[in-house]
Amino acid sequence: MILGIAGSGRLHSNSEYLLRLTLETARGRGVETRTVRLAELQYRGCTGCGSCRNGAEHCVLDDALTPVLADTVGARALVLSAPIYYGYPSGLFKSYLDRWYSFRDAARSLRVPAGRLAVLILTQGHPDPNGYPWTVQSMDKVLTSYGCDSRILVAAGVGEPGDAVGRADLEERARALGESLAARLS
């Protein structure tokens, strides 16, 4: 299964639209997909309690993100999407990502399968796709440090709702990522 995470506070946002195109393409090739909209969940970010590194085998917080984290561990591939606000991914997305801390044990060994493909879709109002290099590098570092083989699509110049719809360049790239996921999982 490919797990899609929509990390925008807006439902049906530009980042979710590109996520949907990616997953629809993979699903059209016979791959099972599931989408989670973080904006629909009630959860907290990591509290730094350290339980996951001191005996607990997973995050001990019990909230709406708990099953999503379990699905994140079990997914064969990930498609993660978030808007960039003021140079950083949305707070909803960052809180989800912070809970990945529990994906390592006390010896810092991975509790998730290494080598999974992870697609990250970042949308931004800034028209230059290279406008936030630190953000892209940071997110890539997080994904690769958790054993993911990452692919990143930066969708620039899509600050208003619906801006990504009809952008052939972005739609083609999202569909190509879906094709790549399907080919890899077949």
Kinemage of the C-alpha trace (Angstrom):
@kinemage 1
@onewidth
@group {chain A} dominant
@subgroup {mainchain}
@vectorlist {calphas} color= white
{ca met a 1} P 0.000 0.000 0.000
{ca ile a 2} L 1.109 3.552 -0.750
{ca leu a 3} L 0.238 5.911 2.081
{ca gly a 4} L -0.504 9.497 1.115
{ca ile a 5} L -0.296 12.214 3.749
{ca ala a 6} L -1.980 15.538 2.971
{ca gly a 7} L -0.260 18.037 5.244
{ca ser a 8} L -2.100 21.246 4.428
{ca gly a 9} L -4.568 22.926 6.745
{ca arg a 10} L -6.723 23.576 3.695
{ca leu a 11} L -8.803 20.692 2.446
{ca his a 12} L -8.435 20.265 -1.315
{ca ser a 13} L -5.296 22.391 -1.350
{ca asn a 14} L -2.694 22.596 -4.117
{ca ser a 15} L -0.458 20.126 -2.301
{ca glu a 16} L -3.361 17.713 -1.839
{ca tyr a 17} L -4.312 18.070 -5.520
{ca leu a 18} L -0.820 17.016 -6.637
{ca leu a 19} L -0.821 14.224 -4.043
{ca arg a 20} L -4.135 12.995 -5.438
{ca leu a 21} L -2.799 12.991 -9.030
{ca thr a 22} L 0.237 10.991 -7.940
{ca leu a 23} L -1.851 8.424 -6.067
{ca glu a 24} L -4.528 8.178 -8.787
{ca thr a 25} L -1.836 7.328 -11.307
{ca ala a 26} L -0.379 4.608 -9.090
{ca arg a 27} L -3.854 3.279 -8.290
{ca gly a 28} L -4.623 3.191 -12.033
{ca arg a 29} L -1.678 0.797 -12.359
{ca gly a 30} L -3.138 -1.536 -9.752
{ca val a 31} L -1.411 -0.311 -6.598
{ca glu a 32} L -3.464 0.084 -3.416
{ca thr a 33} L -3.381 3.594 -1.938
{ca arg a 34} L -4.722 5.347 1.142
{ca thr a 35} L -4.842 9.080 1.880
{ca val a 36} L -4.857 10.740 5.290
{ca arg a 37} L -5.721 14.426 5.639
{ca leu a 38} L -3.894 15.692 8.715
{ca ala a 39} L -6.281 18.666 8.938
{ca glu a 40} L -9.087 16.248 9.805
{ca leu a 41} L -7.232 14.740 12.789
{ca gln a 42} L -6.786 15.802 16.391
{ca tyr a 43} L -3.199 15.081 17.473
{ca arg a 44} L -0.092 16.527 19.029
{ca gly a 45} L 3.481 16.696 17.894
{ca cys a 46} L 6.264 14.897 19.752
{ca thr a 47} L 6.375 15.891 23.417
{ca gly a 48} L 9.963 14.762 23.889
{ca cys a 49} L 8.989 12.276 26.596
{ca gly a 50} L 11.649 9.804 25.397
{ca ser a 51} L 9.496 6.722 26.010
{ca cys a 52} L 10.108 5.453 22.481
{ca arg a 53} L 13.825 5.419 23.199
{ca asn a 54} L 13.470 3.941 26.693
{ca gly a 55} L 11.554 0.691 26.321
{ca ala a 56} L 8.389 1.560 24.396
{ca glu a 57} L 8.388 0.128 20.874
{ca his a 58} L 6.388 2.993 19.378
{ca cys a 59} L 5.159 6.477 20.243
{ca val a 60} L 3.215 6.322 23.506
{ca leu a 61} L 0.946 9.250 22.678
{ca asp a 62} L -2.504 7.858 21.979
{ca asp a 63} L -4.396 10.122 19.623
{ca ala a 64} L -5.696 10.238 16.064
{ca leu a 65} L -2.147 10.076 14.690
{ca thr a 66} L -1.421 6.703 16.351
{ca pro a 67} L -2.932 4.558 13.552
{ca val a 68} L -1.415 6.848 10.918
{ca leu a 69} L 2.032 6.232 12.364
{ca ala a 70} L 1.372 2.487 12.288
{ca asp a 71} L 0.338 2.797 8.633
{ca thr a 72} L 3.456 4.870 7.941
{ca val a 73} L 5.587 2.019 9.284
{ca gly a 74} L 3.679 -0.597 7.275
{ca ala a 75} L 3.378 1.254 3.968
{ca arg a 76} L 5.388 0.010 1.001
{ca ala a 77} L 5.848 3.629 -0.164
{ca leu a 78} L 4.913 7.113 0.999
{ca val a 79} L 3.619 10.214 -0.761
{ca leu a 80} L 3.842 13.178 1.575
{ca ser a 81} L 2.553 16.635 0.690
{ca ala a 82} L 2.668 19.977 2.442
{ca pro a 83} L 2.672 23.660 1.662
{ca ile a 84} L 5.661 25.780 2.575
{ca tyr a 85} L 4.674 28.644 4.867
{ca tyr a 86} L 7.351 31.227 5.617
{ca gly a 87} L 10.100 28.881 4.485
{ca tyr a 88} L 8.983 25.775 6.387
{ca pro a 89} L 6.424 22.987 5.887
{ca ser a 90} L 3.065 23.532 7.575
{ca gly a 91} L 2.826 22.997 11.325
{ca leu a 92} L 0.412 20.085 10.817
{ca phe a 93} L 2.950 18.307 8.649
{ca lys a 94} L 5.875 19.119 10.926
{ca ser a 95} L 4.000 17.726 13.941
{ca tyr a 96} L 3.401 14.476 12.034
{ca leu a 97} L 7.053 14.313 11.031
{ca asp a 98} L 8.235 15.022 14.596
{ca arg a 99} L 6.440 11.866 15.734
{ca trp a 100} L 8.759 9.904 13.395
{ca tyr a 101} L 11.264 10.207 16.253
{ca ser a 102} L 9.666 6.993 17.533
{ca phe a 103} L 10.782 5.186 14.360
{ca arg a 104} L 14.213 4.685 15.954
{ca asp a 105} L 15.043 2.690 19.073
{ca ala a 106} L 17.426 3.560 21.907
{ca ala a 107} L 20.418 2.475 19.783
{ca arg a 108} L 19.080 4.723 16.980
{ca ser a 109} L 18.357 1.668 14.814
{ca leu a 110} L 15.470 2.007 12.389
{ca arg a 111} L 12.111 0.517 13.291
{ca val a 112} L 10.889 1.111 9.735
{ca pro a 113} L 11.871 -0.681 6.523
{ca ala a 114} L 14.795 0.927 4.724
{ca gly a 115} L 14.753 1.507 0.975
{ca arg a 116} L 11.108 2.539 0.626
{ca leu a 117} L 10.322 5.164 -1.963
{ca ala a 118} L 9.077 8.400 -0.420
{ca val a 119} L 7.724 11.153 -2.633
{ca leu a 120} L 7.563 14.598 -1.056
{ca ile a 121} L 5.400 17.252 -2.709
{ca leu a 122} L 6.053 20.780 -1.469
{ca thr a 123} L 3.930 23.674 -2.729
{ca gln a 124} L 4.825 27.313 -2.355
{ca gly a 125} L 3.598 30.720 -3.417
{ca his a 126} L 7.162 31.817 -4.139
{ca pro a 127} L 7.615 31.646 -7.932
{ca asp a 128} L 11.198 30.346 -7.800
{ca pro a 129} L 11.377 26.549 -7.273
{ca asn a 130} L 14.805 27.118 -5.704
{ca gly a 131} L 13.461 29.759 -3.320
{ca tyr a 132} L 13.714 27.587 -0.196
{ca pro a 133} L 16.755 25.336 -0.651
{ca trp a 134} L 17.199 24.822 3.108
{ca thr a 135} L 13.653 23.479 3.382
{ca val a 136} L 14.077 21.006 0.539
{ca gln a 137} L 17.485 19.889 1.852
{ca ser a 138} L 16.165 19.534 5.399
{ca met a 139} L 13.139 17.474 4.344
{ca asp a 140} L 15.309 15.287 2.107
{ca lys a 141} L 17.686 14.726 5.032
{ca val a 142} L 14.795 13.636 7.271
{ca leu a 143} L 13.505 11.178 4.680
{ca thr a 144} L 16.904 9.688 3.879
{ca ser a 145} L 17.837 9.436 7.560
{ca tyr a 146} L 14.781 7.205 7.999
{ca gly a 147} L 15.930 4.950 5.176
{ca cys a 148} L 13.735 6.398 2.442
{ca asp a 149} L 14.703 6.700 -1.194
{ca ser a 150} L 13.304 10.190 -1.687
{ca arg a 151} L 11.925 12.056 -4.692
{ca ile a 152} L 10.901 15.685 -4.270
{ca leu a 153} L 8.533 17.773 -6.358
{ca val a 154} L 8.628 21.500 -5.595
{ca ala a 155} L 5.559 23.217 -7.005
{ca ala a 156} L 6.392 26.912 -7.155
{ca gly a 157} L 4.031 29.795 -7.775
{ca val a 158} L 0.912 28.088 -6.420
{ca gly a 159} L 0.005 30.326 -3.494
{ca glu a 160} L -3.725 30.626 -4.064
{ca pro a 161} L -6.241 27.772 -3.838
{ca gly a 162} L -6.578 26.037 -7.199
{ca asp a 163} L -3.363 27.449 -8.684
{ca ala a 164} L -1.968 23.952 -9.348
{ca val a 165} L -5.047 22.832 -11.296
{ca gly a 166} L -4.305 22.956 -14.998
{ca arg a 167} L -0.582 23.528 -14.533
{ca ala a 168} L 0.529 20.914 -17.073
{ca asp a 169} L 4.145 20.984 -15.873
{ca leu a 170} L 3.168 20.123 -12.297
{ca glu a 171} L 0.458 17.651 -13.280
{ca glu a 172} L 2.893 15.790 -15.565
{ca arg a 173} L 5.503 15.589 -12.818
{ca ala a 174} L 2.948 14.339 -10.269
{ca arg a 175} L 1.699 11.667 -12.668
{ca ala a 176} L 5.274 10.645 -13.531
{ca leu a 177} L 5.939 10.138 -9.826
{ca gly a 178} L 2.831 7.957 -9.614
{ca glu a 179} L 4.084 5.899 -12.566
{ca ser a 180} L 7.473 5.519 -10.880
{ca leu a 181} L 5.856 4.347 -7.658
{ca ala a 182} L 3.683 1.815 -9.473
{ca ala a 183} L 6.633 0.468 -11.477
{ca arg a 184} L 8.718 0.076 -8.365
{ca leu a 185} L 5.973 -1.706 -6.421
{ca ser a 186} L 4.910 -4.056 -9.210
